[in-house]
Amino acid sequence: MRVHPHTHFVLPDSLNATEPPEARGLSRDQVKLLVAEGSTVTHTRFDRIGEHLRPGDLLLVNTSGTLPAAVDGTWITGAGVAPVVVHFSTALDDGTWVVELRSDGAPVFGGAAGDRVELPEGVLTLLSPYESDSNRLWVAKPPVQDVLGYLQRHGRPITYKYVGRQWPLASYQTVFAREPGSAEMPSAARPFSFELVSHLASQGVLIAPILLHCGVSSLESHEPPLPERYDVPAHTARLVNWVKANGGRIIAVGTTAVRAIESAVATDGSVTAAHGWTDLVLGPDHPVSVVDGLITGMHAPDASHLLLLESVVGDDTVQRAYDAALQRGYLWHEFGDVCLMLRG
């Protein structure tokens, strides 16, 4: 299945955020903020987001913590051995993991069932392709049972070529992180500081937890998002319904929070407690029914995340926001700048 967002743009390399804002002399909450609502675009700074929120609005925040999910290994095939990096993406219910092998910063497509990767403390074995039409992601037997503890000992955060060096795991955690489980940071929440959260709470903005563990984001162009583990607690579901009934807005912090809450919508339109795996794919043909807006980072051209943005605010608003962000030199990716997109 291929998906094609309506939003089109060319991203120059100069707008890739290569380091955390702290390395650029900014605090977390001082990155740029673009507010897009209908035909209006406003440029401001993230620590002033409260000026664009109202008492009674509800922010849904993902409490998933980022794993040090990249581990160096040696790939053993029939043709010989080669150094690879294993990206641990998703824990499956039977104790196996979805993994991606990468070499020189690119995915390895030449794997085969039975291939082994020598890792610290043991061997990872490729069992079967995770997707029927691709051998980029594999179901694999990890070297140990306690993979989370293993990654704490031997892993480092996943990085891509636009980030020039390794940054500590703390650079990849949000202030809301409580339960480790994401291969990559739910980065829309990164600009929140404890001080800003306190300021918003005193302003009457509500905040509620939601959980979705992100897999690897290195999907090929137009690939839909993969199934991910999520949890919408009963108290969050009740609060969402209460806010909707009382005229407040539901604003998801990140595409992960959108996917999680929209996966918990009952047939009557209300939100219920829900957990498990979601394979929900949002887009123009499957618009959101609960979320009124979202806080989101800047996504790469052709990313399926753009379809999700279009499902919330429409493709015209997304295109207008991205055109303005390019014109004003906003920075992309997990260490970059942020948008608040609201339904007009």
C-alpha positions as CSV (number, residue, x, y, z in Angstrom):
1,M,0.0,0.0,0.0
2,R,1.4,3.4,-1.0
3,V,0.1,6.7,0.3
4,H,0.6,10.1,-1.2
5,P,0.2,13.3,0.7
6,H,-1.2,16.4,-1.0
7,T,1.5,18.6,0.6
8,H,4.5,19.1,-1.6
9,F,7.8,20.8,-1.0
10,V,11.6,20.5,-1.4
11,L,13.6,20.5,1.8
12,P,17.1,22.0,1.4
13,D,19.8,20.3,3.5
14,S,20.5,23.6,5.3
15,L,17.1,23.3,7.1
16,N,17.9,19.9,8.7
17,A,18.4,20.4,12.4
18,T,21.8,18.8,13.0
19,E,21.9,19.3,16.8
20,P,19.7,20.0,19.8
21,P,18.6,23.6,20.3
22,E,20.6,23.6,23.6
23,A,23.7,23.2,21.4
24,R,22.6,26.3,19.5
25,G,22.3,28.4,22.7
26,L,18.6,28.0,23.1
27,S,16.6,26.3,25.8
28,R,14.1,23.6,24.8
29,D,11.2,25.9,24.8
30,Q,12.8,28.7,22.7
31,V,12.6,26.9,19.3
32,K,10.4,28.6,16.7
33,L,6.7,28.0,16.7
34,L,4.5,28.4,13.6
35,V,0.8,28.6,14.4
36,A,-1.5,27.7,11.5
37,E,-5.2,28.2,11.8
38,G,-7.4,28.3,8.7
39,S,-5.8,30.9,6.4
40,T,-3.8,32.5,9.2
41,V,-0.1,31.8,9.9
42,T,1.6,33.3,12.9
43,H,5.3,33.1,13.7
44,T,6.3,33.1,17.3
45,R,8.4,31.1,19.8
46,F,7.3,27.9,21.6
47,D,7.5,29.3,25.1
48,R,4.7,31.7,24.0
49,I,2.3,28.9,22.9
50,G,0.0,29.8,25.8
51,E,-1.1,32.9,23.9
52,H,-2.7,30.5,21.3
53,L,-4.3,28.1,23.8
54,R,-7.5,28.7,25.9
55,P,-8.5,27.7,29.4
56,G,-10.3,24.4,29.1
57,D,-8.2,23.2,26.1
58,L,-6.8,19.7,26.6
59,L,-3.3,18.7,25.6
60,L,-2.8,15.0,25.1
61,V,0.9,14.1,25.8
62,N,2.7,10.9,24.9
63,T,4.4,9.4,28.0
64,S,6.6,7.0,26.0
65,G,10.3,7.2,26.8
66,T,13.0,6.9,24.1
67,L,15.1,3.8,24.1
68,P,18.9,3.7,23.2
69,A,17.7,1.4,20.4
70,A,20.8,1.3,18.1
71,V,23.4,-1.4,18.8
72,D,26.6,-2.2,16.7
73,G,27.0,-5.7,15.5
74,T,28.5,-8.0,12.9
75,W,26.1,-9.5,10.3
76,I,26.9,-13.1,9.4
77,T,25.5,-14.2,6.0
78,G,26.3,-17.0,3.5
79,A,28.5,-14.5,1.7
80,G,30.6,-13.5,4.7
81,V,30.5,-10.9,7.5
82,A,29.9,-7.2,7.5
83,P,29.5,-4.5,10.2
84,V,25.9,-3.3,10.7
85,V,23.9,-1.3,13.2
86,V,20.8,-3.0,14.5
87,H,17.8,-0.7,15.2
88,F,15.5,-2.3,17.7
89,S,12.1,-1.0,16.6
90,T,9.2,-2.8,18.3
91,A,8.7,-5.4,20.9
92,L,6.2,-8.1,19.8
93,D,3.9,-10.0,22.1
94,D,5.9,-13.3,21.9
95,G,9.2,-11.8,23.0
96,T,10.6,-11.3,19.5
97,W,11.4,-7.9,18.1
98,V,11.0,-6.0,14.9
99,V,14.5,-4.8,13.9
100,E,16.1,-3.0,11.0
101,L,19.7,-3.5,9.9
102,R,21.6,-0.5,8.6
103,S,25.0,0.0,7.0
104,D,26.7,3.3,6.3
105,G,23.5,5.0,7.3
106,A,21.2,3.2,4.9
107,P,18.8,0.2,5.3
108,V,20.1,-3.2,4.5
109,F,17.8,-5.1,2.1
110,G,19.8,-8.2,1.6
111,G,19.0,-10.1,4.8
112,A,17.6,-13.7,4.8
113,A,15.8,-15.8,7.3
114,G,18.4,-17.5,9.5
115,D,21.0,-14.8,9.2
116,R,22.7,-14.0,12.5
117,V,24.1,-10.8,13.9
118,E,26.8,-11.0,16.5
119,L,26.0,-8.5,19.2
120,P,27.4,-7.9,22.7
121,E,26.3,-10.7,25.0
122,G,25.1,-12.9,22.2
123,V,23.5,-13.4,18.8
124,L,20.4,-11.9,17.2
125,T,18.7,-14.2,14.6
126,L,16.6,-13.0,11.7
127,L,13.4,-15.1,11.6
128,S,11.1,-13.7,8.9
129,P,10.4,-10.4,7.1
130,Y,8.0,-8.3,9.1
131,E,6.1,-7.1,6.0
132,S,5.1,-9.4,3.2
133,D,6.3,-7.1,0.4
134,S,9.6,-5.9,1.9
135,N,12.7,-7.3,3.6
136,R,13.7,-4.0,5.2
137,L,12.3,-4.9,8.6
138,W,12.7,-8.3,10.3
139,V,11.1,-10.2,13.1
140,A,14.2,-11.4,15.1
141,K,15.0,-13.4,18.2
142,P,17.0,-11.0,20.4
143,P,20.2,-12.1,22.2
144,V,18.6,-11.8,25.7
145,Q,15.1,-11.8,27.2
146,D,15.3,-8.5,28.9
147,V,15.9,-6.3,25.8
148,L,15.2,-3.0,27.6
149,G,17.9,-3.7,30.1
150,Y,20.2,-4.9,27.3
151,L,19.7,-1.6,25.4
152,Q,20.5,0.4,28.5
153,R,23.8,-1.4,28.7
154,H,24.8,-1.5,25.0
155,G,22.6,0.8,23.0
156,R,22.6,4.4,21.9
157,P,19.9,6.7,20.5
158,I,19.1,6.1,16.8
159,T,20.5,8.8,14.6
160,Y,20.4,9.6,10.9
161,K,22.9,11.2,8.6
162,Y,21.6,14.8,9.1
163,V,22.6,14.6,12.8
164,G,26.4,14.9,12.7
165,R,27.4,13.3,16.0
166,Q,26.0,11.3,18.9
167,W,24.0,13.1,21.6
168,P,23.2,11.6,25.0
169,L,20.0,9.8,25.6
170,A,18.7,12.7,27.7
171,S,18.7,14.8,24.5
172,Y,16.1,12.4,23.2
173,Q,13.7,12.4,26.1
174,T,10.7,14.7,26.6
175,V,9.6,16.0,30.0
176,F,6.6,13.7,29.8
177,A,8.5,10.4,29.3
178,R,7.5,7.8,31.9
179,E,7.6,4.4,30.2
180,P,10.5,3.4,28.0
181,G,9.4,1.9,24.7
182,S,9.9,4.2,21.7
183,A,12.7,3.4,19.2
184,E,12.7,7.1,18.3
185,M,11.7,10.1,20.4
186,P,8.0,11.3,20.2
187,S,9.6,14.6,19.3
188,A,6.7,17.0,19.1
189,A,6.8,17.2,22.9
190,R,10.5,17.9,23.1
191,P,10.1,21.7,23.3
192,F,8.1,21.5,26.5
193,S,10.0,22.5,29.7
194,F,8.8,21.9,33.2
195,E,8.5,25.7,33.6
196,L,6.2,26.0,30.5
197,V,4.1,23.1,31.7
198,S,3.6,24.8,35.0
199,H,2.7,28.1,33.2
200,L,0.1,26.4,31.0
201,A,-1.5,24.6,33.9
202,S,-1.8,27.9,35.8
203,Q,-3.5,29.3,32.7
204,G,-6.2,26.6,32.8
205,V,-4.9,24.5,30.0
206,L,-5.5,20.8,30.9
207,I,-2.9,18.0,30.2
208,A,-3.6,14.3,30.1
209,P,-1.4,11.3,29.4
210,I,-1.6,8.9,26.5
211,L,0.9,6.2,25.4
212,L,2.1,5.2,22.0
213,H,5.5,3.5,21.5
214,C,7.0,4.7,18.2
215,G,8.8,2.3,16.0
216,V,11.6,3.4,13.6
217,S,10.7,6.4,11.4
218,S,12.9,5.5,8.5
219,L,10.1,4.4,6.3
220,E,10.5,4.6,2.6
221,S,8.6,7.4,0.8
222,H,4.8,6.9,0.9
223,E,4.9,3.9,3.3
224,P,2.0,3.9,5.7
225,P,2.8,3.8,9.4
226,L,3.3,0.3,10.9
227,P,1.2,-1.1,13.8
228,E,2.2,0.4,17.2
229,R,1.4,-0.4,20.8
230,Y,-0.8,2.2,22.5
231,D,-2.8,2.8,25.7
232,V,-5.6,5.3,26.3
233,P,-6.2,5.3,30.1
234,A,-9.8,5.5,31.3
235,H,-9.3,8.8,33.1
236,T,-7.9,10.3,29.9
237,A,-10.9,9.0,27.9
238,R,-13.3,10.5,30.4
239,L,-11.5,13.9,30.3
240,V,-11.5,14.0,26.5
241,N,-15.3,13.4,26.5
242,W,-15.8,16.0,29.2
243,V,-13.7,18.7,27.4
244,K,-15.5,18.0,24.1
245,A,-18.9,18.3,25.8
246,N,-17.9,21.6,27.4
247,G,-16.6,23.4,24.4
248,G,-12.8,22.9,24.9
249,R,-10.4,21.8,22.2
250,I,-8.5,18.5,22.1
251,I,-5.0,19.2,21.0
252,A,-2.7,16.3,20.5
253,V,1.0,16.7,21.1
254,G,2.4,14.8,18.2
255,T,1.2,12.5,15.5
256,T,1.6,9.6,18.0
257,A,-1.0,11.2,20.3
258,V,-3.4,11.7,17.4
259,R,-3.1,8.1,16.3
260,A,-3.6,6.8,19.9
261,I,-6.6,8.8,20.8
262,E,-8.3,8.3,17.4
263,S,-7.8,4.5,17.9
264,A,-10.0,4.7,21.0
265,V,-13.1,6.2,19.4
266,A,-16.3,4.2,19.8
267,T,-19.0,3.8,17.2
268,D,-21.0,6.6,18.9
269,G,-18.1,9.0,18.6
270,S,-17.1,9.0,22.3
271,V,-13.6,8.0,23.5
272,T,-13.2,4.9,25.6
273,A,-10.3,3.3,27.4
274,A,-8.4,1.2,25.0
275,H,-5.0,-0.5,24.6
276,G,-3.2,-3.0,22.5
277,W,-2.0,-2.5,18.9
278,T,-3.3,0.1,16.5
279,D,-3.0,-0.1,12.7
280,L,-5.0,3.0,12.1
281,V,-3.9,5.0,9.1
282,L,-5.3,8.6,9.1
283,G,-5.6,10.7,6.0
284,P,-8.0,12.6,3.8
285,D,-10.1,9.4,3.3
286,H,-10.0,8.7,7.1
287,P,-10.2,12.1,8.8
288,V,-10.0,12.5,12.6
289,S,-13.1,12.6,14.7
290,V,-11.8,13.8,18.1
291,V,-8.8,15.9,17.7
292,D,-9.2,19.7,17.0
293,G,-5.5,20.4,16.5
294,L,-2.0,19.2,17.1
295,I,1.5,20.3,18.0
296,T,3.9,18.7,15.6
297,G,7.5,18.9,14.3
298,M,8.4,19.5,10.7
299,H,8.1,16.3,8.6
300,A,10.1,15.2,5.6
301,P,8.7,15.4,2.1
302,D,6.4,12.5,1.2
303,A,6.3,11.3,4.8
304,S,3.0,9.5,5.7
305,H,2.8,11.9,8.7
306,L,1.8,14.6,6.3
307,L,-1.4,12.7,5.5
308,L,-2.2,12.6,9.2
309,L,-1.7,16.4,9.4
310,E,-4.0,16.8,6.4
311,S,-6.6,14.6,8.2
312,V,-6.7,17.1,11.1
313,V,-6.6,20.5,9.4
314,G,-6.9,19.9,5.7
315,D,-4.2,19.9,3.0
316,D,-4.5,23.7,2.2
317,T,-3.5,24.6,5.8
318,V,-0.7,22.1,5.9
319,Q,0.7,23.4,2.5
320,R,0.4,27.0,3.7
321,A,2.2,26.2,6.9
322,Y,5.0,24.4,5.2
323,D,5.5,27.1,2.6
324,A,5.8,29.7,5.4
325,A,8.2,27.5,7.4
326,L,10.5,27.1,4.4
327,Q,10.3,30.8,3.7
328,R,11.2,31.7,7.3
329,G,14.0,29.1,7.6
330,Y,12.4,26.8,10.2
331,L,14.4,23.7,11.1
332,W,13.2,20.2,10.4
333,H,13.3,16.8,12.3
334,E,13.5,15.9,16.0
335,F,15.8,18.8,17.1
336,G,14.0,21.4,14.9
337,D,11.2,23.8,15.2
338,V,7.5,23.1,15.8
339,C,4.0,23.9,14.4
340,L,0.7,24.3,16.2
341,M,-2.0,23.4,13.7
342,L,-5.6,24.2,14.5
343,R,-8.8,23.6,12.6
344,G,-10.0,26.8,11.2
